[in-house]
Amino acid sequence: VQACIQKTLTEWSSKISQDQNQETLEVLECTVAQAIEKINPEERDELKVSAKLFIIGSNSSSIRDAVDLACSALGVAQLDSVIIAPPPVEDGTNLSLEYLQPYWKELENLVQNKKIVAIGTSDLDKMLLEQLYLWAQVKPSSNQVNLASCCVMPPDLTAFAKECDIQLLTHNDPKELLCEASFQEVLQESIQNVKANEWIPLWLLRYSVIVKSRGIIKSKGYIIQAERNAS
C-alpha cells in the first residue's frame, strides 16, 4: 500500500507547478489518470465491482465519501459489494455492536439508495456477527476471517453463517493496513515542502473489478482520502 501511495504521489507531484506544491492546499486531489481504468457501460453487467473499506479515523460519514469516490473513479453507478473492516477502537476497548452500529447504518443507507448491492463485515466472531445480524435491517452477506488468527474456521461461526446464508471468506490483511505515521512518512518522501505531520488519513478503499464469467481480476487499486489538520 505504501509503495502504491508513494508512486502515485511522486508522479502527481512531478506534474504540478512548484507554486501549487508549496501552497499546501486544504484539499489535494492526487490522481494519475492513466492508472485508473473506467468501466465501459456496455461491459458493466459482465463485471463485479467489489471493495473493502478500511476506516482509519473513527468517522462513519467517511463511508459515503469512499463509496462516492470509488463510483466516480470507476465510472459506475453502484458497487456490487462492500466489506468494511472494523474501525479502530481505543486501547483496552473491545469491539461491540454499539460501536459498529453507526458504520453499519451508513452502509444500509447506501444499499437503500442503490449505491451498493451487498454489504459484509470482516473479523467478527460468532457472537458479534450474530448480534449484528439480528439487529441489522440489511443483513451482512459475508464475513471475512483472517487466516493469521485461525487455520480452521471456528465451528460455531461456520454453523451460524450456514444457517443465515452468510458467506465466509478468508483474508490476510494486517490488522492496521495503513497507520497515520506510515502515511505521513510516505507523504514526506514523495512531495517537496509538504508539512506531512498536518495530514491525517481518513480511510483507505481497495477495489477489485472481476470478470464474472471467468473469475479473473480485470483491474484493482486503492483510493485513499486524507485531510489537513493545521491546528
Salt bridges, closest charged atoms under 4 A:
GLU11 OE1 - LYS7 NZ 3.80
GLU11 OE2 - LYS15 NZ 3.56
GLU26 OE2 - ARG228 NH1 3.34
GLU37 OE2 - LYS218 NZ 2.71
ASP68 OD1 - LYS115 NZ 3.51
ASP80 OD2 - ARG44 NH2 3.11
ASP123 OD1 - HIS171 NE2 2.87
GLU130 OE1 - LYS126 NZ 2.75
ASP173 OD2 - LYS52 NZ 2.83
ASP173 OD2 - HIS171 ND1 3.58
ASP173 OD1 - ARG206 NH1 2.90
GLU198 OE1 - ARG228 NE 2.72
